Amino acid sequence: MLAQANDSVKRSLQYLTTLHDRRYLLALERAIRKQIRSLADHPGAGQFELELDWANAGYRRAIVKDFKIVQRIDGNVIVVNDIFYSRRDPKRMKGSICMEQGPLRETLLRL
């Protein structure tokens, strides 16, 4: 998982503390991390992310509740590029790869 994806999910969960209780948010975070771990067994899982066709990198998406996980396969490594709360206003999601149209900075963290 890229550092930006980890930061993004943490920010989103922090935002949700005003809307949900702690137990729900912990369960939600576990579900997101479980989905990411399952990508190791099912690397082709998820639909192609049409919003990122311009990058021509084969991005896929997985949905967990209201979170979108954007990943791609790079050789033998699954790269989780972003995880974000999809019910937020897209204009507020600055820095999300879905809003950029240029090269992506990537620092890999292994699952």
VOGU-3710 file (C-alpha; in Angstrom, 3 decimals, decimal comma):
1> mlaqandsvk> 0,000/0,000/0,000  1,325/3,412/-0,875  1,844/5,880/1,936  -0,685/8,250/0,323  -3,350/5,508/0,407  -2,696/4,826/4,079  -2,856/8,561/4,871  -6,046/8,940/2,855  -7,901/6,173/4,707  -6,759/7,574/8,054
11> rslqylttlh> -8,006/11,068/7,126  -11,317/9,656/5,944  -11,825/7,636/9,112  -10,965/10,704/11,170  -13,604/12,665/9,253  -16,143/9,915/9,975  -15,607/10,105/13,755  -18,184/12,892/13,763  -20,765/10,603/12,131  -20,133/7,102/13,579
21> drryllaler> -19,040/5,463/16,807  -15,586/4,019/17,367  -16,622/0,352/17,119  -18,182/0,881/13,701  -15,079/2,690/12,447  -12,737/-0,037/13,742  -14,861/-2,682/12,001  -14,820/-0,601/8,823  -11,031/-0,251/8,931  -10,683/-4,018/9,453
31> airkqirsla> -12,959/-4,663/6,444  -10,857/-2,339/4,266  -7,591/-3,992/5,326  -9,133/-7,453/4,817  -10,115/-6,498/1,266  -6,567/-5,306/0,591  -5,090/-8,570/1,917  -7,503/-10,563/-0,277  -5,989/-8,898/-3,355  -2,925/-11,133/-2,870
41> dhpgagqfel> -5,099/-14,186/-3,617  -7,239/-12,446/-6,253  -5,042/-9,830/-7,972  -7,450/-9,336/-10,873  -10,407/-8,656/-8,589  -12,411/-5,500/-9,013  -13,667/-3,586/-11,989  -11,410/-1,456/-14,148  -11,413/2,153/-12,957  -12,695/4,045/-15,983
51> eldwanagyr> -11,911/7,421/-14,374  -8,208/6,540/-14,688  -8,116/5,293/-18,286  -5,931/8,304/-19,140  -3,072/6,768/-17,080  -3,152/3,571/-19,181  -1,946/1,546/-16,170  -4,831/-0,891/-15,680  -6,194/0,585/-12,471  -8,916/-1,419/-10,777
61> raivkdfkiv> -11,271/-0,563/-7,958  -12,799/-2,432/-5,074  -15,606/-1,097/-2,921  -15,916/-1,625/0,836  -19,044/0,079/2,191  -18,557/3,707/1,068  -14,807/3,411/0,493  -13,152/2,966/-2,863  -9,816/1,136/-3,069  -7,854/1,926/-6,236
71> qridgnvivv> -5,145/-0,577/-7,123  -3,089/-1,847/-10,016  -0,758/-4,738/-10,708  2,902/-3,916/-11,303  4,710/-7,130/-12,176  4,355/-9,349/-9,109  3,307/-6,506/-6,816  -0,196/-5,191/-6,203  0,026/-1,443/-5,677  -2,791/0,143/-3,663
81> ndifysrrdp> -2,686/3,725/-4,884  -5,572/5,265/-3,006  -8,356/4,491/-0,549  -10,972/7,142/-0,067  -14,441/7,784/1,272  -16,479/7,991/-1,912  -19,397/9,944/-0,443  -17,297/13,064/0,070  -17,415/15,957/-2,325  -14,885/15,186/-5,124
91> krmkgsicme> -13,782/18,833/-5,172  -12,536/18,378/-1,592  -10,455/15,320/-2,507  -7,416/17,261/-3,671  -4,383/15,042/-4,034  -6,474/11,993/-4,810  -5,209/10,266/-7,920  -8,736/10,422/-9,312  -8,383/14,194/-9,566  -4,850/14,332/-10,989
101> qgplretllr> -3,987/13,915/-14,636  -0,238/13,529/-14,497  2,500/11,163/-13,366  1,913/9,465/-10,028  4,495/9,561/-7,264  4,811/6,085/-5,847  6,619/4,756/-2,820  5,779/1,105/-2,342  4,975/-0,430/0,982  4,504/-4,183/0,837
111> l> 1,315/-5,746/2,202
//
